[in-house]
Amino acid sequence: MAYCIGDSCISCGSCEGQCPVGAISAGDGKFEINADSCIDCGSCAGQCPVGAIAEA
């Protein structure tokens, strides 16, 4: 199951650099995770300062 970024995202970008497969990119108002590319490693969730990333 892929991770997803919730509405509490503050668009800081700290998660983007943590993704080993490049599944995270800037979206409209918040960052987004490409579910097809996500390998469910959780690296991004641990990096988010506001806890906006969780398993979908």
Secondary structure, DSSP 8 states (H G I E B T S, - for coil): --EEE-TT-----TTGGG-TT--EEE-SSSEEE-TTT-----HHHHH-TT--EEE-
